[in-house]
Protein backbone atom coordinates (compact mmCIF):
# COMPACT_ATOMS: atom_id res chain seq x y z
CA UNK A 1 0.00 0.00 0.00
CA UNK A 2 1.58 3.26 -1.11
CA UNK A 3 1.07 6.30 1.06
CA UNK A 4 0.27 9.16 -1.30
CA UNK A 5 -0.35 11.99 1.14
CA UNK A 6 -0.32 12.34 4.90
CA UNK A 7 -0.13 15.61 6.74
CA UNK A 8 -0.91 15.48 10.46
CA UNK A 9 -1.65 19.22 10.42
CA UNK A 10 -4.65 18.84 8.11
CA UNK A 11 -5.61 15.31 9.16
CA UNK A 12 -5.76 13.97 5.59
CA UNK A 13 -4.54 10.48 4.67
CA UNK A 14 -4.56 9.26 1.07
CA UNK A 15 -3.19 5.83 0.17
CA UNK A 16 -3.27 3.62 -2.92
CA UNK A 17 -3.56 -0.14 -3.31
CA UNK A 18 -3.10 -0.92 -7.00
CA UNK A 19 -5.46 1.47 -8.74
CA UNK A 20 -7.73 1.80 -5.70
CA UNK A 21 -7.45 4.90 -3.55
CA UNK A 22 -8.50 5.30 0.09
CA UNK A 23 -9.01 8.78 1.52
CA UNK A 24 -9.65 9.68 5.15
CA UNK A 25 -10.13 13.32 6.12
CA UNK A 26 -12.10 15.54 8.46
CA UNK A 27 -14.95 17.47 6.86
CA UNK A 28 -16.43 20.69 8.21
CA UNK A 29 -20.14 20.87 8.98
CA UNK A 30 -22.25 20.67 5.82
CA UNK A 31 -24.68 23.29 7.07
CA UNK A 32 -25.37 25.56 10.00
CA UNK A 33 -26.03 23.49 13.09
CA UNK A 34 -24.63 20.29 11.57
CA UNK A 35 -21.69 18.51 13.18
CA UNK A 36 -18.33 17.96 11.51
CA UNK A 37 -17.67 14.43 10.22
CA UNK A 38 -14.83 12.20 9.07
CA UNK A 39 -14.96 11.20 5.40
CA UNK A 40 -13.89 7.65 4.52
CA UNK A 41 -13.78 7.25 0.74
CA UNK A 42 -12.77 4.19 -1.28
CA UNK A 43 -12.40 4.61 -5.03
CA UNK A 44 -11.81 1.37 -6.96
CA UNK A 45 -11.76 2.22 -10.68
CA UNK A 46 -10.96 -1.37 -11.69
CA UNK A 47 -14.26 -2.43 -10.14
CA UNK A 48 -15.97 0.75 -11.32
CA UNK A 49 -17.03 1.56 -7.80
CA UNK A 50 -16.87 4.44 -5.38
CA UNK A 51 -17.97 4.25 -1.76
CA UNK A 52 -18.04 6.98 0.84
CA UNK A 53 -19.03 7.04 4.48
CA UNK A 54 -19.45 10.08 6.67
CA UNK A 55 -18.62 9.06 10.23
CA UNK A 56 -19.29 11.04 13.36
CA UNK A 57 -16.31 11.22 15.75
CA UNK A 58 -17.49 8.25 17.85
CA UNK A 59 -17.94 6.06 14.75
CA UNK A 60 -14.51 7.10 13.44
CA UNK A 61 -12.89 6.19 16.78
CA UNK A 62 -14.67 2.82 16.85
CA UNK A 63 -13.49 2.08 13.31
CA UNK A 64 -9.93 3.11 14.23
CA UNK A 65 -9.97 0.79 17.27
CA UNK A 66 -11.24 -2.10 15.13
CA UNK A 67 -8.59 -1.51 12.47
CA UNK A 68 -5.84 -1.29 15.09
CA UNK A 69 -7.04 -4.49 16.77
CA UNK A 70 -7.10 -6.35 13.43
CA UNK A 71 -3.62 -5.07 12.51
CA UNK A 72 -2.23 -6.13 15.89
CA UNK A 73 -3.63 -9.63 15.37
CA UNK A 74 -1.46 -9.90 12.28
CA UNK A 75 1.61 -8.03 13.53
CA UNK A 76 1.54 -6.85 17.16
CA UNK A 77 2.88 -3.35 17.73
CA UNK A 78 4.40 -4.57 20.99
CA UNK A 79 5.31 -8.12 22.02
CA UNK A 80 4.26 -7.31 25.61
CA UNK A 81 0.62 -6.42 25.22
CA UNK A 82 -2.19 -7.15 22.82
CA UNK A 83 -4.90 -4.47 22.70
CA UNK A 84 -8.31 -5.41 24.10
CA UNK A 85 -10.92 -6.50 21.58
CA UNK A 86 -13.07 -3.50 20.55
C-alpha positions as CSV (number, residue, x, y, z in Angstrom):
1,X,0.0,0.0,0.0
2,X,1.6,3.3,-1.1
3,X,1.1,6.3,1.1
4,X,0.3,9.2,-1.3
5,X,-0.4,12.0,1.1
6,X,-0.3,12.3,4.9
7,X,-0.1,15.6,6.7
8,X,-0.9,15.5,10.5
9,X,-1.7,19.2,10.4
10,X,-4.7,18.8,8.1
11,X,-5.6,15.3,9.2
12,X,-5.8,14.0,5.6
13,X,-4.5,10.5,4.7
14,X,-4.6,9.3,1.1
15,X,-3.2,5.8,0.2
16,X,-3.3,3.6,-2.9
17,X,-3.6,-0.1,-3.3
18,X,-3.1,-0.9,-7.0
19,X,-5.5,1.5,-8.7
20,X,-7.7,1.8,-5.7
21,X,-7.5,4.9,-3.5
22,X,-8.5,5.3,0.1
23,X,-9.0,8.8,1.5
24,X,-9.7,9.7,5.2
25,X,-10.1,13.3,6.1
26,X,-12.1,15.5,8.5
27,X,-15.0,17.5,6.9
28,X,-16.4,20.7,8.2
29,X,-20.1,20.9,9.0
30,X,-22.3,20.7,5.8
31,X,-24.7,23.3,7.1
32,X,-25.4,25.6,10.0
33,X,-26.0,23.5,13.1
34,X,-24.6,20.3,11.6
35,X,-21.7,18.5,13.2
36,X,-18.3,18.0,11.5
37,X,-17.7,14.4,10.2
38,X,-14.8,12.2,9.1
39,X,-15.0,11.2,5.4
40,X,-13.9,7.7,4.5
41,X,-13.8,7.3,0.7
42,X,-12.8,4.2,-1.3
43,X,-12.4,4.6,-5.0
44,X,-11.8,1.4,-7.0
45,X,-11.8,2.2,-10.7
46,X,-11.0,-1.4,-11.7
47,X,-14.3,-2.4,-10.1
48,X,-16.0,0.7,-11.3
49,X,-17.0,1.6,-7.8
50,X,-16.9,4.4,-5.4
51,X,-18.0,4.2,-1.8
52,X,-18.0,7.0,0.8
53,X,-19.0,7.0,4.5
54,X,-19.5,10.1,6.7
55,X,-18.6,9.1,10.2
56,X,-19.3,11.0,13.4
57,X,-16.3,11.2,15.8
58,X,-17.5,8.2,17.8
59,X,-17.9,6.1,14.8
60,X,-14.5,7.1,13.4
61,X,-12.9,6.2,16.8
62,X,-14.7,2.8,16.8
63,X,-13.5,2.1,13.3
64,X,-9.9,3.1,14.2
65,X,-10.0,0.8,17.3
66,X,-11.2,-2.1,15.1
67,X,-8.6,-1.5,12.5
68,X,-5.8,-1.3,15.1
69,X,-7.0,-4.5,16.8
70,X,-7.1,-6.4,13.4
71,X,-3.6,-5.1,12.5
72,X,-2.2,-6.1,15.9
73,X,-3.6,-9.6,15.4
74,X,-1.5,-9.9,12.3
75,X,1.6,-8.0,13.5
76,X,1.5,-6.8,17.2
77,X,2.9,-3.4,17.7
78,X,4.4,-4.6,21.0
79,X,5.3,-8.1,22.0
80,X,4.3,-7.3,25.6
81,X,0.6,-6.4,25.2
82,X,-2.2,-7.1,22.8
83,X,-4.9,-4.5,22.7
84,X,-8.3,-5.4,24.1
85,X,-10.9,-6.5,21.6
86,X,-13.1,-3.5,20.5
